[in-house]
Amino acid sequence: MTEAKEGHVAFRGSRTWYRIAGNLDSPRLPLVVAHGGPGCTYDYVDTFKDIAALDGRAVIHYDQLGNGNSTRLPEKGPDFWTVDLFLDELDTLLRSLGIEQRYAFLGQSWGGMLGAEHAVRRPEGLKALVIANSPANMRTWVSEANRLRRELPADVQDTLTRHEAAGTITDPEYVAASRVFYDRHVCRVVPWPPEVARTFAIMDEDNTVYRNMNGPTEFHVIGTMKDWTIEDRLPDIAVPTLLISGRHDEATPEVVRPYVERVPGIRWVLFEHSSHMPHVEERELCMRTVSDFLKTQD
């Protein structure tokens, strides 16, 4: 069994929770894993700890500020929750763990957006980057999500539209209709694995970050990130980069295309039987793929 150590890092008067699987003294690059959302928790990307057992590297998960085991700040509004806040938090975590001079970073969905924002600044210690199921432009993300939505059964579409018009998006009927989309394009394992269900349950308790930065659902994006893009800055990424996505992913080929076309030397792996979570939908293959990539950078 891979050893695990939990702790907290002080950040802006709050605390960021982290967990290390494996040994930070390993000669292999430590891997920092960032969850999506914005506003999810580490739980649903917990499977990446498998890599610690696979190849002996330390794998570090953390809950971003406002989420999960880190300090919750439900009183904070949209002006507080910014990309710069989470970049600062990441830098603080790296320094606190003493790995800022040598590490790899994997970000899933929003975590990959954060990873790209981190990488274009060319931090000295970043040696490898994995972008998993992430948009490079939120306008494209919304356009593609709504294209996928138009492929849902007509009654499901009608339910979504009716409740959005009425402002009743917390109604159980709306939630159930949204779940049809999620089961097709977010996680196709039914029932959802416990760690995935755990993340969504925690978000149901406190959706502060997701509500402010994204909006109510994956295809109804009205938060502060709605106009975000990194497309024009992608050529500034200067480290070996792996991109992964799923055949049925809400991060469609059109969504990830800017990474493929603009990040120098990027490698793209498409998981044929996955949607937005290859790390649970094709767990073993996904872990091997990421591990093999990282081993070439150690």
SVG drawing of the C-alpha trace seen along z (x, -y; Angstrom):
<svg xmlns="http://www.w3.org/2000/svg" viewBox="-41 -42 58 44">
<polyline fill="none" stroke="black" stroke-width="0.4" points="0.0,0.0 1.3,-3.5 1.9,-5.6 -0.1,-8.9 0.4,-12.0 -2.1,-14.8 -1.6,-18.4 -2.5,-22.0 -0.7,-25.0 -1.4,-28.5 -2.7,-30.7 -4.1,-34.3 -5.4,-33.7 -7.0,-30.4 -5.8,-26.8 -5.2,-24.7 -5.5,-21.0 -3.2,-18.5 -2.4,-14.8 0.8,-13.2 0.8,-9.6 4.3,-8.1 7.6,-9.6 8.7,-13.1 12.3,-11.9 11.8,-9.7 14.1,-10.7 11.1,-10.8 9.3,-14.0 6.6,-14.7 3.2,-15.1 0.8,-17.8 -2.9,-17.0 -5.4,-19.8 -9.2,-19.1 -11.7,-20.8 -14.8,-22.9 -13.9,-25.5 -15.3,-24.3 -15.0,-20.5 -12.9,-18.6 -9.9,-16.2 -12.2,-13.2 -13.2,-12.5 -9.5,-12.7 -8.3,-10.6 -7.5,-7.7 -4.4,-9.5 -2.8,-8.3 -2.4,-5.0 0.6,-6.5 2.5,-6.6 2.2,-2.8 2.8,-2.4 6.2,-4.1 7.2,-5.3 6.7,-9.0 5.0,-11.2 1.5,-12.2 0.1,-15.3 -3.6,-16.1 -5.0,-19.3 -8.4,-20.9 -8.4,-24.4 -9.4,-27.2 -13.2,-27.3 -13.6,-23.6 -13.6,-20.2 -11.1,-20.0 -9.7,-23.5 -11.2,-26.6 -14.7,-27.3 -15.6,-30.9 -19.3,-31.0 -19.5,-34.7 -17.1,-35.6 -18.5,-36.9 -17.3,-36.8 -14.6,-39.5 -12.7,-37.2 -12.6,-34.0 -10.0,-34.7 -7.5,-32.8 -4.7,-34.8 -6.0,-33.7 -5.6,-30.0 -2.3,-30.6 -1.0,-32.2 -2.4,-29.3 -0.5,-26.8 2.7,-28.7 2.3,-28.7 1.7,-25.0 4.8,-24.3 7.0,-26.4 5.5,-25.0 6.2,-21.4 9.7,-22.4 9.2,-21.2 9.0,-24.5 12.3,-23.7 11.2,-20.4 7.7,-19.0 5.1,-17.9 1.6,-19.2 -1.7,-17.5 -4.9,-19.5 -8.3,-18.0 -10.9,-20.2 -10.6,-23.6 -7.5,-22.2 -6.0,-22.0 -7.0,-25.5 -5.1,-26.5 -2.2,-24.4 -2.0,-26.1 -2.2,-29.5 0.7,-28.4 2.7,-27.0 2.6,-30.1 4.4,-32.0 7.3,-29.5 8.0,-28.7 11.5,-27.4 10.5,-24.2 7.8,-23.0 9.2,-20.0 6.1,-18.3 2.5,-19.2 -0.6,-17.0 -3.8,-18.8 -6.8,-16.5 -10.2,-17.2 -9.8,-21.0 -11.1,-23.9 -8.8,-26.6 -11.6,-29.0 -14.9,-29.1 -16.9,-30.4 -16.0,-27.3 -16.8,-25.1 -20.3,-26.6 -20.9,-26.4 -20.0,-22.7 -21.8,-21.9 -25.0,-23.3 -24.4,-21.4 -24.3,-18.2 -27.3,-19.4 -29.3,-19.6 -28.6,-15.9 -30.4,-15.0 -34.0,-13.6 -36.5,-16.4 -38.3,-16.1 -35.0,-16.6 -34.2,-19.6 -37.6,-21.1 -37.3,-20.6 -33.9,-22.3 -35.1,-25.3 -38.3,-25.7 -36.6,-25.8 -33.8,-28.1 -36.4,-30.5 -38.3,-30.4 -35.1,-30.6 -35.9,-27.3 -32.6,-25.5 -32.6,-24.0 -35.9,-22.2 -35.4,-18.4 -36.8,-18.0 -34.1,-20.3 -31.4,-18.5 -32.6,-15.1 -32.6,-16.5 -29.1,-17.8 -28.0,-14.4 -28.9,-13.0 -26.2,-15.2 -23.7,-14.4 -24.2,-10.6 -23.4,-11.0 -20.6,-13.5 -19.1,-13.8 -19.0,-10.3 -20.4,-7.3 -19.8,-4.8 -23.2,-4.1 -23.7,-4.3 -21.0,-6.9 -18.0,-5.6 -18.1,-6.6 -15.3,-9.2 -17.2,-10.9 -20.5,-10.9 -18.6,-12.3 -17.4,-15.4 -20.9,-16.2 -22.4,-15.7 -19.9,-18.1 -20.6,-20.6 -24.4,-20.3 -23.6,-21.4 -21.5,-24.4 -21.3,-25.5 -19.8,-28.9 -16.8,-28.7 -18.6,-26.9 -21.6,-29.2 -19.5,-32.3 -16.9,-31.3 -18.9,-28.9 -22.6,-29.1 -25.4,-26.6 -24.4,-23.8 -21.8,-22.7 -23.9,-24.1 -25.3,-27.2 -22.1,-29.2 -22.8,-32.7 -20.0,-33.1 -16.9,-35.2 -15.0,-32.6 -17.5,-32.8 -15.2,-34.9 -11.9,-33.2 -9.4,-32.1 -5.8,-31.1 -5.6,-30.3 -3.3,-33.1 -0.9,-32.4 -0.5,-28.7 2.7,-28.9 4.4,-30.2 4.2,-26.8 7.7,-25.5 7.6,-22.1 6.7,-18.6 2.9,-18.4 0.4,-15.6 -3.2,-16.2 -5.9,-13.6 -9.6,-13.6 -12.5,-11.2 -14.3,-10.3 -17.7,-11.2 -16.2,-14.1 -17.9,-17.5 -14.4,-18.6 -14.9,-17.7 -12.1,-17.7 -13.2,-21.2 -12.8,-22.3 -9.2,-20.9 -8.1,-21.7 -6.2,-24.9 -4.0,-22.9 -3.3,-20.4 -2.5,-23.1 -0.7,-25.7 1.3,-24.0 4.7,-23.1 5.3,-19.4 2.2,-18.4 1.0,-14.8 -2.8,-14.1 -4.3,-10.8 -8.0,-10.2 -9.7,-7.6 -12.3,-5.8 -14.6,-4.6 -14.5,-7.7 -16.2,-11.0 -14.9,-13.7 -13.2,-11.3 -10.9,-8.8 -9.2,-8.5 -12.3,-6.5 -13.8,-5.4 -10.6,-3.7 -8.7,-3.9 -5.8,-1.5 -5.1,-2.7 -5.3,-6.3 -2.9,-5.8 -0.4,-3.9 -0.6,-6.6 0.2,-9.4 2.8,-7.3 4.6,-6.4 4.7,-10.1 6.0,-11.2 8.8,-8.6 10.1,-10.0 10.6,-13.4 12.1,-12.1"/>
</svg>
